[in-house]
Amino acid sequence: MTVKASASGGASGSPRRITISTVMEFTDFGTDVEAEAPPAGRVADVTAQAARQGRKHS
């Protein structure tokens, strides 16, 4: 995964806007894997937060 971030802002003290683009490359489709879900304390559902942020910037 590659994450690229750029930040821009106005005068000193003004809020900064940060844009993040994520590129993910998926390979080896069909390969059998063994994986376990992480413990509940190590995950978070940010779906609603991402949706709110998307509506603010569209």
Secondary structure, DSSP 8 states (H G I E B T S, - for coil): -EEEEEEEE-STTS-EEEEEEEE-----TT---------GGG----HHHHHHHHHHT-
